[in-house]
Every structure is written in C-alpha cells, then in structure tokens.
C-alpha cells in the first residue's frame, strides 16, 4: 500500500484516504476529528482549514474548524 508524508511534517507517513498519520490525528481535538470525518458539501472546506492551520504553525491540539 503506497503512503505519503504526513502534512503535519512529523516525519511519518499517512495511508491513502487519511488526512494525517495516526499519531497526529489523535493529537487533534475530538470535535475537530469529528468534523473531519463528516462527509458532505463542506468536507473539502474543512480539509482546507486543517491544512491552512497546519501550514500556519498552529499546534495540532489547538486546531479548530468551523
């Protein structure tokens, strides 16, 4: 199964169809994880919010989505 680097730049890889590696995923607040698992019209916007905050240097436990 191919893997890609975790966008959180932690040095680990993530599996296909995952936003982050397992370790980084569980550092996110529970509500943020819940919102990211919801599918629908806002899913792409939530992914963009996640990646924007990661690239802005927001610590994973502090990431909140709208």
C-alpha positions in Angstrom: 0.0 0.0 0.0 1.6 3.3 -1.0 2.0 6.0 1.6 2.6 9.8 1.5 4.2 12.1 4.0 2.0 13.4 6.8 1.2 17.1 6.1 2.0 17.9 9.7 5.7 17.4 8.8 6.2 15.0 11.7 8.4 12.7 9.6 5.8 9.9 9.5 3.6 8.8 6.6 -0.1 8.6 6.2 -2.1 5.9 4.5 -4.2 6.6 1.4 -7.5 8.4 2.2 -6.2 9.7 5.6 -5.7 13.4 6.3 -2.8 12.8 8.8 -0.7 10.0 10.2 -2.3 8.1 13.1 -0.2 9.9 15.8 -1.0 13.4 14.5 -4.7 12.5 14.0 -5.1 11.7 17.7 -3.4 15.0 18.7 -6.3 16.9 17.1 -9.2 17.8 19.4 -12.1 15.4 19.4 -14.5 17.9 17.8 -12.0 18.6 15.0 -11.7 14.9 14.3 -15.5 14.6 14.3 -15.9 17.4 11.8 -13.2 16.0 9.5 -15.0 12.6 9.4 -18.3 14.2 8.3 -18.8 13.9 4.5 -20.8 16.3 2.5 -20.5 19.6 0.8 -18.3 21.2 3.5 -15.7 18.4 3.7 -13.3 20.0 1.2 -13.5 23.3 3.1 -12.8 21.6 6.4 -9.7 19.9 4.9 -8.5 23.3 3.6 -9.0 24.8 7.0 -7.0 21.9 8.6 -4.1 22.2 6.1 -4.1 26.0 6.3 -3.7 25.9 10.1 -1.1 23.2 10.0 1.0 25.2 7.5 0.5 28.4 9.6 2.2 26.5 12.5 -0.9 26.1 14.7 -0.2 23.2 17.2 -2.4 20.2 16.4 -4.2 20.3 19.8 -5.2 23.9 19.1 -6.7 23.4 15.6 -10.4 24.2 15.4 -12.6 24.0 12.4 -15.8 25.9 11.5 
